[in-house]
């Protein structure tokens, strides 16, 4: 790999990523860069050889890092990027701010972004995946983002330019989101808090929140459209077709499809990334054989398999 610029932040070679993901699996990144602030990130990317791959990583809540690791500079934003502020009817959040923290801080100020409360991960990841819950999606509230391009330029990108759709966005390769601006409706803080408590209770009753998982493993099979809007139709649920294929509770090594919610892939103890990915692929195969439906991964998988 080419010589890397010397940043003010922390640059660590051959850094294992397993402890940075919710599933606790995966090999090392060639480099892990934790920038001090946006200017540090921009200067670093601007000085980085154009042939060097860059992978922005959030909270690792929706990610399988393969056992051989990632041949790239993995960029993980930290404390310099987790501010949450309100201005008029807008909530301005750093990309490293946790979705749940943004929902709570917004509610305290009388802003309704409650749909973010039970979404695991960071705002940067939520924007990139157009995260949604309870009929609301990021695209319903996003005004614009700030980001640093792969070439090291700080840019403001309006929400429309991201072409947000169901669990996806169009963001140029290597671009790192640093901040997002949301427009929110006003609400009574007490009522918003009660709404979030209700959402948490509902989630904890139906999802394996105490297990090592990465959230929903597969997208719900598309209904009449996949616009990502609140009226999108996804009546057919992934967990239902997984159940129908007899894969609830299925295991490979330390990987298991949760007995509590069959669309949650969990590390039941000692799983490798290969165990998890192989089990997911077996589920896809069985569902296709049983129902003729090809499930699409919702969990992002990156890196290389372990060497033979």
VOFITOR-738614 format. One line per 10 residues: their letters; for each residue y negated, z, x negated of N, C-alpha, C, O. Coordinates in steps of 0.2 Angstrom, whole numbers, plus 5000, padded with zeros to 4 digits. Example, Ala and Ser with C-alpha at 12.3 -4.5 7.8 and 13.67 -1.06 7.14 Angstrom:
as = 5028,5039,4934,5022,5039,4938,5016,5039,4934,5017,5042,4929  5011,5035,4936,5005,5036,4932,5000,5039,4936,4994,5040,4933
//
This chain:
xxxxxxxxxx = 5006,5000,4996,5000,5000,5000,4994,5000,4996,4994,5003,4990  4988,4997,4998,4982,4996,4994,4979,5003,4993,4981,5008,4997  4975,5004,4988,4971,5010,4987,4967,5012,4994,4963,5007,4996  4967,5018,4996,4963,5020,5002,4956,5023,5000,4956,5026,4994  4951,5022,5004,4945,5025,5003,4946,5033,5003,4950,5036,5005  4941,5036,5000,4941,5044,5000,4936,5046,5005,4930,5046,5004  4939,5049,5010,4935,5052,5016,4933,5059,5015,4935,5062,5010  4929,5061,5019,4927,5069,5020,4932,5073,5023,4933,5079,5022  4936,5069,5028,4941,5072,5032,4947,5073,5027,4947,5073,5021  4953,5075,5031,4959,5076,5027,4964,5070,5027,4965,5067,5033
xxxxxxxxxx = 4966,5068,5022,4971,5062,5021,4977,5064,5017,4977,5066,5012  4983,5064,5021,4989,5067,5018,4994,5061,5018,4995,5058,5023  4997,5060,5012,5002,5055,5011,5009,5058,5014,5011,5064,5014  5013,5053,5016,5020,5054,5018,5021,5060,5022,5025,5064,5021  5017,5060,5028,5016,5066,5032,5021,5065,5038,5020,5061,5042  5026,5070,5039,5030,5070,5044,5026,5070,5051,5021,5074,5051  5028,5067,5056,5025,5067,5062,5028,5071,5068,5026,5072,5073  5035,5073,5066,5039,5076,5071,5035,5082,5074,5036,5083,5080  5032,5086,5070,5028,5092,5073,5022,5091,5077,5019,5095,5080  5020,5084,5077,5014,5082,5080,5016,5079,5087,5011,5077,5091
xxxxxxxxxx = 5022,5078,5089,5024,5075,5095,5027,5080,5100,5030,5085,5097  5027,5080,5106,5030,5084,5111,5037,5084,5110,5040,5089,5112  5040,5079,5109,5047,5078,5108,5050,5081,5102,5056,5082,5101  5046,5082,5097,5048,5085,5090,5053,5081,5086,5057,5084,5084  5052,5074,5087,5056,5070,5083,5052,5065,5079,5046,5064,5080  5055,5062,5074,5052,5056,5070,5051,5057,5063,5051,5063,5061  5050,5052,5059,5049,5052,5052,5042,5052,5050,5038,5054,5054  5040,5051,5044,5034,5052,5041,5029,5046,5042,5032,5040,5043  5023,5047,5042,5018,5041,5042,5017,5040,5034,5017,5045,5031  5015,5034,5032,5013,5033,5025,5007,5038,5024,5007,5041,5018
xxxxxxxxxx = 5003,5038,5028,4997,5042,5028,4995,5045,5035,4995,5042,5040  4992,5051,5035,4989,5054,5041,4982,5056,5039,4981,5059,5034  4978,5053,5043,4970,5054,5042,4967,5057,5048,4968,5055,5053  4964,5063,5046,4961,5067,5051,4953,5067,5049,4951,5071,5045  4950,5063,5052,4942,5062,5050,4938,5068,5052,4940,5072,5057  4933,5069,5048,4928,5075,5049,4924,5074,5056,4923,5078,5059  4922,5067,5057,4918,5066,5062,4918,5058,5063,4921,5054,5059  4914,5055,5068,4914,5048,5069,4912,5044,5063,4914,5039,5062  4907,5047,5060,4904,5043,5054,4909,5043,5048,4910,5037,5045  4913,5048,5047,4918,5048,5042,4924,5043,5044,4926,5039,5040
xxxxxxxxxx = 4925,5043,5051,4930,5038,5053,4928,5031,5052,4932,5026,5049  4922,5029,5054,4919,5023,5053,4919,5020,5046,4920,5015,5044  4917,5025,5041,4916,5023,5034,4923,5022,5031,4924,5017,5027  4928,5026,5033,4935,5025,5031,4938,5019,5033,4941,5015,5029  4937,5017,5039,4940,5011,5042,4937,5005,5039,4940,5000,5037  4930,5005,5038,4926,5000,5035,4928,4998,5028,4928,4993,5026  4931,5004,5024,4933,5003,5017,4940,5002,5016,4942,5001,5011  4944,5002,5022,4951,5001,5022,4953,4994,5022,4951,4990,5025  4958,4992,5017,4960,4985,5017,4962,4982,5023,4966,4986,5027  4960,4976,5025,4961,4974,5032,4969,4973,5033,4971,4972,5039
xxxxxxxxxx = 4973,4973,5028,4980,4972,5029,4984,4978,5030,4990,4978,5032  4980,4984,5029,4983,4990,5031,4983,4992,5038,4978,4992,5041  4989,4993,5041,4990,4995,5048,4987,5001,5050,4987,5006,5046  4984,5002,5056,4981,5008,5058,4984,5010,5065,4985,5005,5069  4986,5016,5066,4989,5018,5072,4985,5025,5075,4986,5030,5072  4981,5024,5080,4978,5030,5082,4983,5034,5086,4987,5032,5090  4983,5041,5085,4988,5045,5089,4984,5051,5092,4980,5054,5089  4986,5052,5098,4983,5057,5102,4987,5064,5101,4988,5066,5096  4989,5067,5107,4992,5073,5107,5000,5072,5106,5003,5077,5105  5002,5066,5105,5009,5065,5105,5013,5066,5111,5019,5068,5110
xxxxxxxxxx = 5010,5066,5116,5013,5069,5123,5017,5063,5126,5021,5064,5131  5016,5057,5124,5019,5051,5127,5022,5046,5122,5021,5040,5122  5025,5049,5117,5027,5046,5111,5033,5047,5108,5035,5053,5107  5037,5042,5106,5043,5043,5102,5041,5040,5095,5040,5034,5095  5041,5044,5090,5041,5041,5083,5048,5040,5081,5052,5045,5080  5050,5034,5079,5057,5033,5076,5058,5037,5070,5053,5039,5066  5064,5038,5068,5066,5042,5063,5064,5040,5056,5064,5044,5051  5063,5033,5055,5061,5031,5049,5054,5031,5047,5052,5030,5042  5050,5033,5053,5043,5034,5052,5039,5028,5053,5041,5023,5055  5032,5029,5051,5027,5024,5053,5024,5021,5047,5021,5025,5043
xxxxxxxxxx = 5025,5014,5046,5021,5011,5040,5014,5010,5041,5012,5004,5043  5010,5015,5042,5003,5014,5043,4999,5020,5042,5002,5025,5040  4993,5019,5042,4988,5025,5042,4988,5028,5049,4985,5024,5053  4991,5033,5051,4990,5036,5057,4984,5040,5058,4983,5045,5053  4980,5039,5063,4973,5043,5063,4974,5048,5069,4975,5046,5075  4973,5054,5067,4973,5059,5073,4966,5063,5073,4964,5066,5068  4963,5062,5078,4956,5066,5079,4957,5073,5081,4962,5075,5084  4953,5077,5078,4953,5084,5079,4947,5087,5082,4944,5084,5086  4945,5093,5079,4939,5097,5082,4933,5093,5082,4929,5095,5087  4931,5088,5078,4925,5085,5078,4925,5080,5084,4919,5077,5085
xxxxxxxxxx = 4930,5080,5088,4930,5075,5093,4933,5078,5100,4935,5074,5104  4932,5084,5101,4934,5087,5107,4929,5090,5111,4930,5095,5116  4922,5088,5111,4917,5091,5115,4918,5089,5122,4920,5083,5123  4915,5093,5127,4915,5091,5134,4908,5093,5136,4906,5099,5136  4904,5088,5139,4897,5089,5141,4896,5086,5148,4900,5081,5150  4892,5089,5152,4890,5085,5158,4882,5083,5158,4878,5087,5155  4881,5078,5161,4874,5075,5161,4873,5071,5168,4876,5066,5168  4869,5074,5172,4869,5071,5179,4875,5071,5182,4878,5076,5183  4878,5065,5185,4884,5065,5188,4890,5062,5183,4895,5060,5185  4888,5063,5177,4893,5061,5171,4896,5066,5167,4893,5071,5166
xxxxxxxxxx = 4902,5065,5166,4906,5070,5161,4907,5066,5155,4911,5061,5155  4905,5069,5149,4906,5065,5143,4911,5069,5139,4909,5075,5137  4916,5066,5137,4922,5070,5133,4924,5066,5127,4924,5060,5127  4925,5070,5122,4927,5068,5116,4934,5065,5117,4938,5068,5121  4937,5060,5113,4943,5058,5114,4949,5063,5112,4954,5062,5115  4947,5068,5108,4953,5073,5107,4953,5078,5112,4957,5083,5111  4948,5079,5116,4948,5084,5121,4954,5083,5126,4956,5077,5128  4958,5089,5127,4964,5088,5132,4962,5087,5139,4957,5089,5141  4966,5082,5142,4964,5081,5149,4963,5087,5153,4959,5087,5157  4968,5092,5153,4967,5098,5157,4961,5101,5156,4958,5104,5160
xxxxxxxxxx = 4958,5102,5149,4952,5105,5148,4946,5102,5151,4941,5105,5153  4946,5095,5151,4941,5091,5154,4941,5092,5161,4935,5093,5164  4946,5092,5165,4947,5094,5172,4944,5100,5173,4940,5101,5178  4946,5105,5170,4943,5112,5171,4936,5113,5169,4932,5116,5173  4934,5110,5164,4926,5111,5162,4922,5107,5167,4917,5110,5169  4925,5101,5169,4921,5098,5174,4921,5102,5181,4915,5102,5184  4926,5105,5183,4926,5108,5189,4922,5114,5189,4918,5116,5194  4921,5118,5183,4917,5123,5183,4909,5121,5184,4905,5125,5186  4908,5115,5182,4901,5112,5183,4900,5109,5190,4895,5106,5191  4906,5109,5194,4905,5106,5201,4907,5098,5201,4904,5095,5205
xxxxxxxxxx = 4911,5096,5196,4913,5089,5196,4920,5088,5197,4924,5092,5194  4922,5083,5201,4929,5082,5203,4932,5077,5198,4932,5071,5200  4935,5080,5193,4940,5075,5189,4947,5079,5189,4950,5079,5184  4948,5082,5195,4954,5086,5195,4961,5082,5194,4966,5085,5192  4961,5076,5195,4967,5072,5194,4969,5072,5187,4975,5071,5185  4965,5074,5182,4967,5075,5175,4970,5081,5173,4973,5082,5168  4970,5086,5178,4972,5093,5176,4980,5093,5174,4981,5097,5170  4984,5089,5177,4991,5090,5176,4994,5084,5171,5000,5083,5170  4989,5080,5169,4991,5075,5164,4991,5077,5157,4986,5079,5155  4997,5077,5154,4997,5079,5147,4994,5075,5142,4993,5069,5144
xxxxxxxxxx = 4991,5077,5137,4988,5073,5132,4981,5073,5132,4977,5078,5134  4978,5069,5128,4970,5069,5127,4967,5063,5130,4970,5059,5133  4960,5064,5131,4956,5059,5134,4957,5052,5131,4957,5047,5135  4957,5051,5125,4958,5045,5121,4965,5041,5124,4965,5035,5126  4970,5045,5124,4977,5043,5127,4976,5041,5134,4979,5036,5136  4973,5045,5138,4972,5044,5145,4968,5037,5147,4970,5034,5151  4963,5036,5143,4960,5030,5143,4964,5024,5141,4965,5019,5145  4967,5024,5136,4971,5019,5133,4977,5017,5138,4979,5011,5139  4980,5022,5142,4985,5021,5146,4983,5021,5154,4987,5020,5158  4976,5021,5155,4974,5021,5162,4978,5027,5166,4981,5025,5171
xxxxxxxxxx = 4978,5033,5163,4982,5038,5166,4980,5039,5173,4974,5039,5175  4985,5041,5177,4983,5043,5184,4988,5048,5187,4993,5049,5185  4985,5051,5193,4989,5056,5196,4986,5057,5203,4980,5057,5204  4991,5058,5208,4988,5060,5215,4984,5054,5217,4979,5056,5221  4985,5048,5216,4981,5042,5219,4975,5041,5215,4971,5036,5217  4973,5045,5210,4967,5043,5206,4969,5041,5199,4974,5044,5196  4965,5036,5196,4966,5034,5190,4960,5034,5185,4955,5035,5188  4961,5034,5179,4955,5034,5174,4950,5028,5176,4944,5030,5176  4953,5023,5178,4948,5017,5180,4944,5018,5186,4938,5015,5187  4946,5023,5190,4941,5025,5196,4935,5028,5194,4930,5029,5198
xxxxxxxxxx = 4935,5031,5188,4930,5036,5186,4926,5034,5179,4921,5036,5178  4930,5030,5175,4927,5028,5168,4921,5024,5169,4921,5018,5172  4916,5025,5165,4910,5021,5165,4910,5017,5158,4909,5011,5158  4911,5021,5152,4911,5017,5146,4915,5022,5141,4916,5027,5142  4916,5018,5135,4919,5022,5130,4915,5021,5123,4912,5016,5123  4915,5025,5119,4913,5024,5112,4919,5023,5108,4924,5027,5109  4919,5019,5103,4925,5018,5099,4923,5015,5092,4917,5013,5091  4927,5016,5087,4926,5013,5080,4932,5008,5080,4938,5009,5080  4929,5002,5078,4934,4996,5077,4937,4996,5071,4936,5000,5066  4943,4992,5070,4947,4992,5064,4942,4990,5058,4944,4992,5052
xxxxxxxxxx = 4937,4987,5059,4932,4985,5054,4927,4990,5052,4923,4990,5047  4927,4996,5056,4923,5001,5054,4916,5001,5058,4912,5005,5056  4916,4997,5063,4910,4997,5067,4910,5002,5073,4915,5001,5077  4905,5006,5074,4904,5010,5080,4902,5006,5086,4896,5003,5086  4905,5005,5092,4904,5001,5097,4904,5005,5104,4908,5010,5104  4900,5003,5109,4901,5006,5116,4904,5000,5120,4901,4994,5120  4909,5002,5123,4913,4997,5127,4913,4999,5135,4915,5004,5136  4910,4994,5139,4910,4996,5146,4917,4996,5149,4921,4992,5146  4918,5000,5154,4925,5001,5157,4928,4994,5159,4934,4993,5158  4924,4990,5162,4926,4983,5164,4929,4979,5159,4934,4975,5160
xxxxxxxxxx = 4927,4980,5153,4929,4976,5147,4936,4978,5145,4939,4975,5141  4938,4984,5147,4945,4986,5145,4951,4984,5149,4956,4984,5148  4949,4980,5155,4953,4977,5160,4959,4982,5161,4965,4981,5160  4957,4988,5163,4962,4993,5165,4967,4991,5171,4964,4989,5176  4973,4992,5170,4978,4991,5175,4983,4996,5175,4982,5001,5171  4988,4996,5179,4993,5001,5179,4996,5003,5172,5000,4999,5169  4995,5009,5170,4997,5011,5163,4995,5007,5157,4999,5006,5152  4990,5003,5158,4988,4999,5152,4981,4997,5152,4977,4998,5157  4978,4995,5146,4972,4993,5144,4972,4988,5139,4977,4987,5136  4966,4984,5138,4965,4979,5133,4960,4982,5128,4954,4982,5129
xxxxxxxxxx = 4963,4985,5123,4959,4987,5117,4961,4984,5111,4967,4983,5109  4956,4981,5107,4958,4977,5101,4962,4982,5096,4961,4988,5096  4967,4979,5093,4971,4982,5088,4968,4986,5083,4963,4984,5080  4970,4992,5082,4967,4997,5077,4960,5000,5079,4957,5004,5075  4958,4999,5085,4952,5002,5088,4953,5009,5090,4958,5010,5093  4949,5014,5087,4950,5021,5089,4945,5023,5094,4939,5023,5092  4947,5025,5100,4942,5028,5105,4940,5035,5102,4944,5039,5100  4933,5036,5102,4930,5043,5100,4927,5047,5106,4927,5053,5105  4926,5043,5111,4922,5047,5117,4923,5043,5123,4923,5037,5123  4923,5046,5129,4923,5043,5135,4918,5046,5140,4917,5052,5140
xxxxxxxxxx = 4915,5042,5144,4910,5044,5149,4913,5043,5156,4915,5037,5158  4913,5048,5160,4916,5047,5167,4911,5049,5172,4906,5053,5171  4911,5045,5178,4907,5047,5183,4911,5051,5188,4916,5049,5190  4908,5056,5191,4912,5061,5195,4908,5063,5201,4902,5063,5201  4912,5064,5207,4908,5066,5213,4908,5074,5212,4911,5077,5209  4903,5076,5216,4902,5083,5216,4907,5087,5220,4909,5084,5225  4908,5093,5219,4913,5097,5223,4911,5104,5222,4908,5106,5217  4913,5109,5226,4913,5116,5225,4918,5118,5220,4924,5117,5221  4915,5122,5215,4919,5124,5209,4925,5128,5212,4931,5127,5209  4924,5132,5217,4930,5137,5219,4935,5132,5222,4941,5133,5221
xxxxxxxxxx = 4933,5127,5226,4938,5123,5230,4941,5118,5225,4947,5117,5226  4938,5116,5220,4941,5112,5214,4946,5116,5210,4951,5113,5209  4945,5122,5209,4949,5126,5205,4956,5127,5210,4961,5127,5207  4955,5129,5216,4961,5130,5221,4965,5123,5221,4971,5124,5221  4961,5118,5221,4965,5111,5221,4969,5110,5215,4975,5108,5215  4967,5112,5209,4970,5111,5203,4976,5116,5203,4981,5114,5200  4975,5122,5205,4981,5127,5205,4987,5125,5210,4992,5125,5208  4985,5121,5215,4990,5118,5219,4994,5113,5216,5000,5112,5217  4990,5109,5212,4993,5103,5209,4998,5106,5203,5003,5103,5202  4996,5111,5200,5000,5114,5195,5006,5117,5198,5012,5116,5195
xxxxxxxxxx = 5006,5120,5203,5012,5123,5206,5017,5118,5209,5023,5118,5208  5014,5112,5211,5018,5107,5213,5021,5103,5208,5027,5102,5208  5018,5103,5202,5021,5100,5196,5026,5104,5193,5032,5102,5192  5025,5111,5193,5030,5115,5190,5036,5116,5194,5042,5118,5191  5036,5115,5200,5041,5115,5205,5046,5109,5204,5052,5109,5206  5043,5103,5202,5047,5097,5202,5048,5094,5195,5052,5090,5195  5045,5097,5190,5046,5094,5183,5048,5099,5178,5046,5105,5179  5052,5097,5173,5054,5101,5168,5049,5103,5163,5049,5101,5157  5043,5107,5165,5038,5108,5161,5039,5113,5155,5035,5113,5150  5045,5116,5155,5046,5121,5150,5051,5117,5145,5052,5120,5139
xxxxxxxxxx = 5053,5111,5146,5057,5108,5141,5053,5103,5137,5047,5101,5138  5056,5101,5131,5053,5096,5127,5054,5089,5130,5059,5086,5129  5048,5087,5133,5048,5080,5135,5042,5076,5134,5038,5079,5130  5042,5070,5136,5036,5066,5134,5033,5063,5141,5030,5058,5141  5034,5067,5146,5032,5065,5153,5036,5060,5156,5042,5060,5154  5034,5056,5161,5038,5051,5164,5040,5046,5158,5037,5044,5154  5047,5045,5159,5050,5040,5154,5049,5033,5155,5047,5029,5151  5050,5031,5162,5049,5024,5164,5044,5024,5169,5043,5028,5173  5040,5018,5170,5036,5016,5175,5039,5016,5182,5045,5014,5182  5036,5018,5187,5039,5016,5193,5039,5009,5194,5035,5005,5193
xxxxxxxxxx = 5045,5006,5197,5046,4999,5198,5040,4997,5203,5038,5000,5208  5037,4991,5201,5031,4989,5204,5033,4987,5212,5038,4984,5213  5028,4989,5216,5029,4988,5223,5025,4981,5225,5028,4976,5222  5020,4981,5228,5016,4975,5230,5011,4972,5225,5009,4967,5225  5009,4977,5221,5004,4975,5216,5005,4980,5210,5008,4985,5210  5001,4978,5205,5001,4983,5199,4994,4983,5196,4992,4982,5190  4989,4984,5201,4982,4984,5199,4980,4990,5196,4975,4990,5192  4984,4995,5197,4981,5002,5194,4977,5005,5198,4974,5011,5197  4975,5002,5204,4970,5006,5209,4974,5011,5213,4980,5011,5213  4970,5015,5216,4973,5020,5220,4977,5018,5226,4982,5021,5228
xxxxxxxxxx = 4976,5011,5228,4980,5009,5234,4986,5005,5231,4990,5001,5235  4987,5005,5224,4993,5002,5221,4999,5004,5225,5000,5010,5227  5004,5000,5225,5010,5001,5229,5016,5002,5224,5019,4998,5221  5019,5008,5224,5024,5010,5220,5029,5015,5224,5031,5020,5222  5031,5012,5230,5035,5016,5234,5042,5018,5231,5045,5023,5232  5045,5013,5227,5051,5014,5224,5050,5018,5217,5046,5016,5213  5053,5023,5217,5052,5028,5211,5057,5027,5206,5063,5026,5208  5055,5028,5200,5060,5027,5194,5066,5032,5195,5071,5031,5194  5064,5038,5197,5069,5044,5197,5075,5042,5202,5080,5044,5201  5073,5038,5207,5077,5037,5213,5083,5032,5210,5089,5032,5211
xxxxxxxxxx = 5080,5026,5207,5085,5021,5204,5089,5024,5198,5095,5022,5197  5086,5029,5195,5090,5032,5189,5096,5036,5192,5102,5036,5190  5094,5040,5198,5099,5044,5201,5105,5040,5204,5110,5041,5204  5102,5034,5207,5107,5030,5210,5112,5027,5205,5118,5025,5207  5110,5026,5199,5114,5023,5194,5118,5029,5191,5122,5027,5186  5118,5035,5193,5122,5040,5191,5120,5043,5184,5124,5046,5180  5113,5043,5182,5111,5045,5176,5107,5051,5175,5105,5053,5170  5106,5055,5181,5103,5061,5181,5108,5066,5176,5114,5066,5178  5105,5069,5172,5108,5074,5167,5112,5070,5162,5115,5074,5158  5112,5064,5161,5116,5060,5156,5113,5062,5149,5108,5064,5148
xxxxxxxxxx = 5118,5062,5144,5116,5064,5137,5119,5059,5132,5124,5056,5133  5115,5059,5127,5117,5056,5120,5115,5061,5115,5109,5062,5114  5120,5064,5111,5118,5068,5106,5113,5074,5109,5115,5077,5114  5108,5075,5106,5103,5081,5109,5098,5078,5114,5094,5082,5116  5099,5072,5116,5094,5069,5121,5098,5070,5128,5104,5069,5129  5094,5071,5133,5096,5071,5140,5091,5069,5145,5085,5070,5144  5093,5066,5150,5089,5064,5156,5089,5071,5160,5094,5073,5162  5083,5074,5161,5083,5080,5164,5087,5081,5171,5086,5077,5175  5091,5086,5171,5094,5088,5178,5089,5089,5183,5090,5088,5189  5083,5092,5181,5078,5094,5186,5074,5088,5189,5072,5087,5195
xxxxxxxxxx = 5073,5083,5184,5069,5077,5186,5072,5071,5182,5070,5071,5176  5075,5066,5185,5079,5062,5181,5075,5056,5177,5078,5052,5174  5068,5056,5179,5064,5052,5175,5061,5055,5169,5056,5052,5166  5063,5061,5167,5061,5065,5161,5066,5065,5156,5071,5068,5157  5065,5062,5150,5069,5062,5145,5067,5068,5140,5062,5069,5138  5072,5072,5139,5071,5078,5135,5075,5079,5129,5080,5076,5128  5072,5083,5124,5075,5085,5118,5079,5091,5120,5075,5097,5120  5085,5091,5122,5088,5097,5124,5091,5101,5118,5093,5107,5119  5089,5099,5112,5091,5103,5106,5094,5099,5101,5099,5096,5101  5090,5098,5095,5093,5094,5089,5093,5086,5090,5096,5083,5086
xxxxxxxxxx = 5089,5084,5095,5089,5077,5096,5086,5073,5090,5081,5076,5087  5088,5067,5089,5084,5062,5085,5081,5058,5089,5082,5057,5095  5076,5054,5086,5072,5049,5090,5077,5044,5092,5077,5041,5098  5082,5042,5088,5087,5037,5090,5091,5039,5096,5093,5035,5101  5093,5046,5096,5097,5049,5102,5092,5047,5109,5095,5045,5114  5086,5049,5108,5081,5048,5114,5081,5041,5116,5081,5039,5122  5079,5037,5111,5078,5030,5113,5085,5026,5115,5085,5022,5120  5090,5028,5112,5097,5025,5114,5099,5027,5121,5101,5023,5125  5097,5034,5123,5098,5036,5130,5094,5032,5135,5096,5030,5140  5088,5031,5133,5083,5028,5137,5086,5021,5139,5085,5018,5144
xxxxxxxxxx = 5088,5017,5133,5091,5010,5134,5097,5010,5138,5098,5005,5142  5101,5015,5138,5107,5016,5142,5105,5017,5149,5108,5014,5153  5100,5021,5150,5098,5021,5157,5095,5015,5160,5097,5013,5166  5091,5011,5156,5089,5004,5158,5095,5000,5160,5095,4996,5165  5100,5000,5155,5106,4995,5156,5109,4997,5163,5111,4993,5167  5110,5004,5164,5114,5006,5170,5110,5004,5176,5113,5002,5181  5104,5005,5176,5100,5004,5182,5100,4996,5184,5100,4994,5189  5099,4992,5178,5099,4985,5179,5106,4983,5182,5106,4979,5187  5112,4986,5180,5118,4984,5182,5119,4986,5190,5122,4983,5194  5116,4992,5191,5117,4995,5198,5112,4992,5203,5114,4991,5209
xxxxxxxxxx = 5106,4990,5201,5101,4989,5206,5097,4982,5205,5093,4980,5209  5099,4979,5199,5095,4973,5197,5088,4974,5195,5084,4969,5195  5086,4980,5194,5079,4982,5192,5079,4983,5184,5083,4987,5182  5074,4980,5181,5073,4981,5174,5067,4987,5173,5061,4985,5174  5069,4993,5172,5064,4998,5171,5060,4997,5164,5063,4994,5159  5053,4998,5165,5049,4997,5159,5047,5004,5156,5046,5009,5160  5048,5005,5150,5046,5011,5146,5039,5013,5148,5034,5009,5147  5038,5019,5149,5031,5022,5150,5029,5025,5143,5024,5026,5141  5035,5028,5140,5034,5032,5134,5033,5026,5128,5036,5021,5128  5028,5027,5124,5027,5023,5118,5032,5024,5113,5033,5030,5111
xxxxxxxx = 5035,5019,5110,5039,5020,5104,5037,5016,5098,5035,5010,5099  5036,5020,5093,5033,5017,5087,5037,5018,5080,5041,5023,5080  5036,5014,5075,5039,5015,5069,5046,5012,5068,5047,5007,5072  5049,5014,5063,5055,5011,5061,5061,5015,5062,5060,5021,5061  5067,5013,5063,5073,5017,5063,5075,5020,5056,5072,5017,5051  5079,5025,5056,5081,5028,5050,5085,5022,5046,5088,5018,5049  5084,5023,5039,5088,5018,5035,5095,5019,5036,5098,5025,5037  5099,5014,5036,5107,5015,5037,5110,5018,5031,5116,5020,5031
//
